[in-house]
Amino acid sequence: MGEAISSSEILSAAGVDLSYGTQLAVRGAHLSVARGEVAAITGQSGSGKSSLLYCLAGVLPVARGQVRFEGRSLGDLGDDEISTLRRERFGFVFQYGELLPELTIEENTALPLRLAGQRKRPALAAANEVLGRLGLEGLAGRRPSQVSGGQSQRVAVARALVHRPTVVFADEPTGSLDSTNASAVLREFLDLARSRGTAVVLVTHDPAVAAQADSRYTMTDGVLTPRGSL
């Protein structure tokens, strides 16, 4: 018998360790994220915050402890189940957008839906709806090389949210932007995520970014410390 699961808890970590060879990158991390909650993890480069994020997303296997999604331990899932989970229930936003240069903006945005088997026309319609909510409706037919850095990052946000994931994992999503664009992208990202009831786990080194979260954690030398809720 495990611990009781909160009705609102969607994602949790309990005593999670992660090792790279003999180096312990994450040490006994505990974290809980509810539906619709934005949780921010701050820390210096090399503190282990991105490593923990990838453990939570099922990308990196934990050495000890458990990561649970909807009460199920990711360690109990097979490779196919993990892949399906990441494709259909999780969304990802990376620091540099990571858009595919050969696809248009609307095709990049629709990619999670297409990978999940949705037909092209409804996938593009859904993509354009999200692009419109982010002020990008005029860019649908352009290539990533034809838009600005701030616009590209908004597209990455749209792509992460288009399939209405349960959780979005964001690794320094505004780190490559100037302060004006960073603030605009983050506000749109969090507003849209909250309006859809999507939980967000946000990794950042910027206290101003973390201040917009519902709960905050600090990572220092692999140790995660809660900083309370707003």
DRENNU-543840 format. One record per residue (C-alpha): residue number from 1; x, y, z. Coordinates in pm, 1 decimal, decimal comma. Layout:
! DRENNU-543840
+-----+----------+----------+----------+
! num !     east !    north !       up !
+-----+----------+----------+----------+
! NUM !        X !        Y !        Z !
...
+-----+----------+----------+----------+
! end
This chain:
! DRENNU-543840
+-----+----------+----------+----------+
! num !     east !    north !       up !
+-----+----------+----------+----------+
!   1 !      0,0 !      0,0 !      0,0 !
!   2 !    135,1 !    344,1 !    -94,4 !
!   3 !     46,4 !    681,8 !     46,6 !
!   4 !   -299,7 !    818,6 !    -20,3 !
!   5 !   -319,8 !   1021,9 !   -339,0 !
!   6 !   -474,5 !   1368,3 !   -319,4 !
!   7 !   -775,9 !   1399,9 !   -549,9 !
!   8 !   -618,1 !   1703,2 !   -713,6 !
!   9 !   -261,1 !   1571,4 !   -731,3 !
!  10 !   -159,9 !   1485,0 !  -1084,6 !
!  11 !    218,3 !   1445,1 !  -1060,6 !
!  12 !    449,0 !   1367,9 !   -771,6 !
!  13 !    804,0 !   1272,4 !   -684,7 !
!  14 !    895,5 !   1087,4 !   -366,7 !
!  15 !   1257,1 !   1039,0 !   -260,8 !
!  16 !   1386,2 !   1064,6 !   -618,1 !
!  17 !   1758,2 !   1017,2 !   -681,4 !
!  18 !   1923,5 !   1042,6 !  -1021,4 !
!  19 !   2283,4 !    942,8 !  -1088,8 !
!  20 !   2519,7 !   1005,8 !  -1378,1 !
!  21 !   2775,3 !    734,1 !  -1321,4 !
!  22 !   2901,9 !    790,2 !   -968,6 !
!  23 !   2771,4 !   1147,7 !   -952,7 !
!  24 !   2439,7 !   1199,8 !   -775,0 !
!  25 !   2261,1 !   1477,3 !   -969,2 !
!  26 !   1929,6 !   1466,2 !   -780,7 !
!  27 !   1912,6 !   1376,5 !   -412,6 !
!  28 !   1591,4 !   1260,4 !   -246,6 !
!  29 !   1357,5 !   1501,8 !   -426,3 !
!  30 !    996,1 !   1536,1 !   -310,3 !
!  31 !    743,0 !   1733,9 !   -512,2 !
!  32 !    367,8 !   1740,6 !   -569,3 !
!  33 !    179,0 !   1919,5 !   -846,6 !
!  34 !   -199,6 !   1954,2 !   -865,0 !
!  35 !   -422,7 !   1985,4 !  -1170,1 !
!  36 !   -396,3 !   2337,9 !  -1308,1 !
!  37 !   -104,5 !   2427,4 !  -1080,1 !
!  38 !    213,5 !   2600,6 !  -1196,6 !
!  39 !    519,2 !   2482,3 !  -1004,1 !
!  40 !    854,0 !   2654,5 !  -1058,7 !
!  41 !   1195,5 !   2505,9 !   -984,9 !
!  42 !   1476,5 !   2759,7 !   -962,4 !
!  43 !   1850,3 !   2709,4 !   -924,1 !
!  44 !   2187,5 !   2782,5 !  -1072,0 !
!  45 !   2319,8 !   2604,7 !  -1382,2 !
!  46 !   2431,1 !   2255,5 !  -1288,7 !
!  47 !   2213,3 !   2239,9 !   -976,7 !
!  48 !   2013,3 !   1942,9 !  -1112,2 !
!  49 !   1684,2 !   2118,2 !  -1188,9 !
!  50 !   1668,5 !   2013,1 !  -1556,3 !
!  51 !   1769,1 !   1658,2 !  -1462,3 !
!  52 !   1478,1 !   1644,4 !  -1218,1 !
!  53 !   1243,1 !   1780,0 !  -1486,7 !
!  54 !   1338,6 !   1496,8 !  -1721,8 !
!  55 !   1284,9 !   1244,0 !  -1443,3 !
!  56 !    936,7 !   1385,1 !  -1385,2 !
!  57 !    864,3 !   1358,8 !  -1758,2 !
!  58 !    979,0 !    998,2 !  -1775,9 !
!  59 !   1271,9 !   1082,1 !  -2003,9 !
!  60 !   1536,3 !    981,9 !  -1747,8 !
!  61 !   1489,3 !    676,0 !  -1522,7 !
!  62 !   1529,4 !    742,5 !  -1151,6 !
!  63 !   1794,7 !    557,4 !   -951,3 !
!  64 !   1581,8 !    553,8 !   -635,4 !
!  65 !   1235,7 !    670,7 !   -531,2 !
!  66 !    925,5 !    711,6 !   -744,8 !
!  67 !    767,0 !    950,9 !   -989,8 !
!  68 !    390,1 !    908,9 !  -1010,2 !
!  69 !    147,5 !   1038,0 !  -1270,5 !
!  70 !   -220,8 !   1004,6 !  -1183,8 !
!  71 !   -117,6 !    768,9 !   -904,3 !
!  72 !     81,9 !    530,4 !  -1124,5 !
!  73 !    455,9 !    494,8 !  -1087,8 !
!  74 !    637,1 !    570,8 !  -1413,0 !
!  75 !    881,7 !    295,9 !  -1316,6 !
!  76 !    601,7 !     40,3 !  -1356,3 !
!  77 !    527,0 !    143,6 !  -1714,1 !
!  78 !    678,8 !    -16,3 !  -2022,0 !
!  79 !    862,9 !    177,5 !  -2291,3 !
!  80 !    557,1 !    191,9 !  -2516,0 !
!  81 !    337,8 !    320,0 !  -2232,6 !
!  82 !    591,9 !    588,0 !  -2142,3 !
!  83 !    619,4 !    694,7 !  -2506,3 !
!  84 !    240,8 !    719,0 !  -2537,0 !
!  85 !    223,6 !    918,9 !  -2215,2 !
!  86 !    483,6 !   1168,4 !  -2334,3 !
!  87 !    317,1 !   1197,8 !  -2674,9 !
!  88 !    -45,9 !   1227,4 !  -2563,4 !
!  89 !    -59,2 !   1347,6 !  -2202,0 !
!  90 !    257,8 !   1557,7 !  -2166,5 !
!  91 !    369,8 !   1874,4 !  -2342,4 !
!  92 !    721,3 !   2018,5 !  -2363,4 !
!  93 !    860,5 !   2369,9 !  -2405,5 !
!  94 !   1235,4 !   2411,3 !  -2444,9 !
!  95 !   1462,5 !   2712,8 !  -2413,2 !
!  96 !   1521,7 !   2757,1 !  -2785,7 !
!  97 !   1183,4 !   2644,1 !  -2915,7 !
!  98 !   1324,2 !   2347,5 !  -3111,5 !
!  99 !   1090,1 !   2398,5 !  -3407,2 !
! 100 !   1137,7 !   2183,2 !  -3716,0 !
! 101 !   1274,4 !   2412,1 !  -3990,7 !
! 102 !   1115,5 !   2221,1 !  -4280,2 !
! 103 !    761,4 !   2259,4 !  -4142,5 !
! 104 !    543,0 !   2570,0 !  -4144,6 !
! 105 !    438,6 !   2735,8 !  -3820,3 !
! 106 !     95,4 !   2571,2 !  -3828,5 !
! 107 !    248,6 !   2232,1 !  -3912,4 !
! 108 !    496,1 !   2264,4 !  -3623,3 !
! 109 !    210,0 !   2351,4 !  -3390,2 !
! 110 !     -6,7 !   2062,9 !  -3510,9 !
! 111 !    274,3 !   1807,5 !  -3479,3 !
! 112 !    163,7 !   1650,9 !  -3144,8 !
! 113 !   -183,2 !   1593,0 !  -3286,6 !
! 114 !    -49,3 !   1444,5 !  -3609,0 !
! 115 !    183,3 !   1212,7 !  -3414,1 !
! 116 !   -118,3 !   1100,8 !  -3211,0 !
! 117 !   -294,2 !   1001,2 !  -3536,3 !
! 118 !   -528,6 !   1295,3 !  -3589,8 !
! 119 !   -613,1 !   1378,5 !  -3950,1 !
! 120 !   -440,6 !   1678,3 !  -4106,3 !
! 121 !   -737,1 !   1913,8 !  -4145,0 !
! 122 !   -867,8 !   1900,5 !  -3783,9 !
! 123 !   -509,8 !   1905,1 !  -3652,2 !
! 124 !   -433,4 !   2223,9 !  -3844,9 !
! 125 !   -763,3 !   2376,8 !  -3733,0 !
! 126 !   -674,3 !   2310,8 !  -3369,4 !
! 127 !   -325,1 !   2448,5 !  -3428,0 !
! 128 !   -458,8 !   2770,3 !  -3574,7 !
! 129 !   -702,0 !   2814,1 !  -3284,0 !
! 130 !   -415,0 !   2804,9 !  -3034,8 !
! 131 !   -193,9 !   3023,3 !  -3254,3 !
! 132 !   -473,7 !   3278,4 !  -3262,5 !
! 133 !   -498,5 !   3282,5 !  -2884,1 !
! 134 !   -127,8 !   3359,7 !  -2872,9 !
! 135 !   -150,5 !   3639,6 !  -3130,3 !
! 136 !     16,8 !   3439,1 !  -3407,5 !
! 137 !   -270,6 !   3390,0 !  -3652,2 !
! 138 !    -87,1 !   3572,1 !  -3931,8 !
! 139 !    219,2 !   3346,4 !  -3919,3 !
! 140 !     64,3 !   3006,9 !  -3993,3 !
! 141 !    218,4 !   2961,1 !  -4338,7 !
! 142 !    566,1 !   3087,8 !  -4255,1 !
! 143 !    873,8 !   2879,9 !  -4174,5 !
! 144 !   1056,8 !   2911,3 !  -3841,3 !
! 145 !   1339,5 !   3101,4 !  -4015,8 !
! 146 !   1086,6 !   3370,0 !  -4113,6 !
! 147 !    971,4 !   3462,0 !  -3760,4 !
! 148 !   1139,5 !   3635,9 !  -3467,4 !
! 149 !   1278,1 !   3468,8 !  -3156,7 !
! 150 !    982,2 !   3580,5 !  -2947,5 !
! 151 !    736,1 !   3455,7 !  -3208,5 !
! 152 !    920,1 !   3125,4 !  -3236,1 !
! 153 !    894,3 !   3073,8 !  -2860,9 !
! 154 !    520,0 !   3148,6 !  -2872,3 !
! 155 !    489,5 !   2881,5 !  -3139,9 !
! 156 !    668,3 !   2637,1 !  -2910,0 !
! 157 !    415,7 !   2721,7 !  -2638,8 !
! 158 !    128,6 !   2666,2 !  -2884,1 !
! 159 !    274,6 !   2328,8 !  -2985,0 !
! 160 !    306,4 !   2223,2 !  -2620,2 !
! 161 !    -58,9 !   2305,9 !  -2548,7 !
! 162 !   -236,1 !   2216,2 !  -2874,8 !
! 163 !   -322,7 !   1859,7 !  -2772,0 !
! 164 !   -452,1 !   1973,8 !  -2430,6 !
! 165 !   -192,0 !   1783,9 !  -2227,4 !
! 166 !   -239,0 !   1709,3 !  -1860,4 !
! 167 !    110,3 !   1836,5 !  -1773,0 !
! 168 !    353,0 !   2065,9 !  -1954,4 !
! 169 !    722,7 !   2050,6 !  -1872,6 !
! 170 !    903,9 !   2375,8 !  -1951,4 !
! 171 !   1284,1 !   2393,6 !  -1940,0 !
! 172 !   1398,7 !   2758,2 !  -1931,2 !
! 173 !   1120,8 !   2852,7 !  -2176,1 !
! 174 !   1213,9 !   3223,4 !  -2175,3 !
! 175 !   1588,9 !   3191,4 !  -2122,6 !
! 176 !   1677,9 !   3289,0 !  -2479,8 !
! 177 !   1452,5 !   3597,8 !  -2488,7 !
! 178 !   1493,6 !   3957,8 !  -2380,3 !
! 179 !   1295,9 !   4069,5 !  -2074,5 !
! 180 !   1006,3 !   4222,1 !  -2271,9 !
! 181 !    950,7 !   3913,7 !  -2488,4 !
! 182 !   1012,4 !   3682,2 !  -2193,8 !
! 183 !    740,5 !   3847,5 !  -1987,3 !
! 184 !    490,1 !   3839,5 !  -2275,1 !
! 185 !    557,3 !   3475,7 !  -2366,3 !
! 186 !    540,3 !   3359,1 !  -2005,8 !
! 187 !    216,0 !   3544,6 !  -1935,7 !
! 188 !     47,9 !   3397,9 !  -2243,2 !
! 189 !    182,9 !   3051,1 !  -2167,7 !
! 190 !     61,9 !   3045,5 !  -1808,0 !
! 191 !   -274,2 !   3209,0 !  -1883,1 !
! 192 !   -349,7 !   2956,2 !  -2155,9 !
! 193 !   -228,5 !   2661,1 !  -1946,8 !
! 194 !   -438,0 !   2764,9 !  -1646,6 !
! 195 !   -746,6 !   2825,1 !  -1860,6 !
! 196 !   -719,4 !   2464,3 !  -1980,5 !
! 197 !   -650,2 !   2316,9 !  -1635,4 !
! 198 !   -303,5 !   2206,4 !  -1743,0 !
! 199 !    -40,5 !   2158,9 !  -1473,6 !
! 200 !    297,1 !   2317,3 !  -1550,3 !
! 201 !    639,5 !   2228,2 !  -1411,7 !
! 202 !    866,5 !   2517,7 !  -1497,4 !
! 203 !   1246,0 !   2516,0 !  -1463,4 !
! 204 !   1412,9 !   2855,9 !  -1456,0 !
! 205 !   1710,2 !   3043,8 !  -1314,4 !
! 206 !   1509,5 !   3368,6 !  -1312,4 !
! 207 !   1334,2 !   3462,5 !   -982,9 !
! 208 !   1100,0 !   3698,0 !  -1171,9 !
! 209 !    975,5 !   3405,1 !  -1380,5 !
! 210 !    936,1 !   3182,7 !  -1073,9 !
! 211 !    737,3 !   3455,7 !   -896,9 !
! 212 !    448,0 !   3396,9 !  -1139,2 !
! 213 !    409,9 !   3034,3 !  -1027,3 !
! 214 !    165,6 !   2897,9 !   -770,9 !
! 215 !    435,9 !   2704,0 !   -585,6 !
! 216 !    811,7 !   2738,7 !   -585,9 !
! 217 !   1108,6 !   2512,8 !   -521,9 !
! 218 !   1481,5 !   2580,0 !   -514,4 !
! 219 !   1742,6 !   2329,4 !   -634,0 !
! 220 !   2091,2 !   2344,7 !   -481,4 !
! 221 !   2352,8 !   2075,6 !   -552,0 !
! 222 !   2078,2 !   1826,4 !   -635,7 !
! 223 !   1867,9 !   1899,9 !   -327,3 !
! 224 !   1513,4 !   2028,3 !   -382,1 !
! 225 !   1369,8 !   2265,7 !   -119,6 !
! 226 !   1009,9 !   2392,9 !   -122,0 !
! 227 !    965,8 !   2768,0 !    -93,3 !
! 228 !    593,7 !   2773,2 !    -18,5 !
! 229 !    281,3 !   2858,9 !   -212,4 !
! 230 !    153,0 !   3200,0 !   -321,5 !
+-----+----------+----------+----------+
! end
